[in-house]
Amino acid sequence: MAQEASSSTSSKTISLKTGDGEIFEIEASAAKQMKTVQRLIDDLGDDITIPLHNVFSKELPKIIEYYKKDITGEITKDFEAEFVKDLNDDEVKVLFLAANYLDANKLFEFLSQNIADRLESKSVEYVRKYFGVENDFTPEEESKLREERAWSFRGIKEDE
Amino acid sequence: MPRRRKQRRPPVPSRSFAEEWEPIITTKKRRRRRRLTTTTETLTSPPLPTLSSDIVAEILCRLPVQHLLKLRCICKSWKALISDNKFIEKHLIMSKASRDRHHLTIYPRIDSHDLELWDSIIPTVFSSTMSSSTVKQTRLWCPNVFNNFVYLCSCDGILCFTIMYRSVLLWNPSIRRFYIYPPLPIKDERRESEYSFGYHHFTQSYKIVAVTNFRAKRKNEVRVYTLGMDSWRRIKDLPYSDFIIRPGVFVSGTITWLVYDATITSKHFIISLDFENESYQKLLLPNVETDTCMLGVLRDFLCISASTDMFVDVWIMKEFGNKESWTKLYQVPYCTGVRGLYPRHKALYISNDDQLLMIFRDSRQLKLGVYDFKSGTFNMSKIESFNSDYMDPEVYVESLISPCS
């Protein structure tokens, strides 16, 4: 039975509006785990719809799903493995950035580890593209660096 | 090999991937720890954003060292990040917490010039005990020094060796850097030196500690070499006059030795040198009914492995310096066949799920295995051609820390 508390917010839901205009509901206790959302609630009150300009309708439901499990203490290794199983590297990255924006620490750390695991055997070119980084070394500088550490360049798997 | 390039781009400014995004609703609270960056802001899903360097660091600190060294050539700011001390420290913390970043090294006891080290990662050592597969080992590249090495100890991914007990070689096998430190400034040759290595948190420096026993004088002189300085500095003598057989271990900001009091109590006790005030403390062992003890470190606690007739009792000192805090963690039954002369059984490493990696060794055999506390079983690790001609295996953690002065 839901609590009829005047001060408790455990049964209260918060409305979140994504950058592309969709609205999702989340329990207040889950919203507490996302510090950005909690700060916005503190500033704007918990009765209005909280706008999240940098999170979109593709990611937010997944994040809500994670924290729904978190508040009931059901996050296990199996759940986490299942959670990212069907996501490709780019989808995980978008989720990761959303978790960062929302200051959702637990999800952020889990996804950091997941991205690190995915990148562990990828090539330098793949990682560069993945992070959107431009190479500012000259070809000579880069080949010198590679030569110095030629032994660390073995054992890369094919880029997917 | 020439890189394929479309055209030469102008040098990228240092903040190329750190365009700040100002939130539309500013909150009065403290600024965020991490910045999100985005290249555009649209109502549909934006193109994949680039990441700021502190977010990149969060991911990179979880990667193995070998991969990070490759990624140094991604761009100049990544190279700078990977060499940055704060990043290196963060990476070390993550490494220490991860079983995947711990390695086991074994090396045969050979009297030749070249050191031959075989390396495997801990997860494969553990999994080999539960399956029929052997542990995959790679031969480590070793420093090319033509003298006998003896392994002493390790700290933060740096292995400490002595060359003929006259000088110290520090080596980080993960980054393949080594450095040979100058010998002690002692002229008298009728002496034996033993060395240990550790980290002084307060001054954020690594120190080598040399204990030199003068046979004639019956004393132990102690000298410290701080990496970054360039000389040995003498400190107070050790409050113990006999020769120290085994190198000390680094634990809790101290170097700690197990010593034997032959004169009064005929028992082992512990001496520890605190880096902070360079003073010594004597500590008693837990109440073990045996003289056969090995000192070690388990998960940052001082550890004693005490071999009795039937078991190896593994004790840890939960609060360093407090004798009452000795706690018996496990009583590990002997694995079959190893109950001979001169036992030197030792707990090496404990995983997050309480699986204990142990060495069992006597004068004829050397075995390595995993003790599972929950099931009370001990399973052997299958390392090819591992036998009693090998030195004690050691566990070290991957790190980016330079062993150079």
Interface residues (C-beta under 8 A of the other chain):
Chain A: G19 D20 G21 T36 R39 L40 D42 D43 L44 P51 H53 N54 F56 K58 D90 K93 V94 L97 N100 Y101 D103 F108 E109 S112 Q113 I115 A116 D117 L119 E120 S121 V124 V127 R128 F131 G132 V133 E134 N135 D136 F137 P139 E142 S143 L145 R146 R149 W151 S152 F153
Chain B: M1 P2 R3 R5 R9 P11 V12 S16 F17 W21 P23 I24 I25 T27 K28 K29 R32 R33 R34 L36 T38 E41 L43 T44 S45 L48 P49 T50 L51 I55 V56 E58 I59 L60 R62 L63 P64 Q66 H67 L69 K70 L71 R72 C73 I74 C75 K76 W78 K79 W141 R176
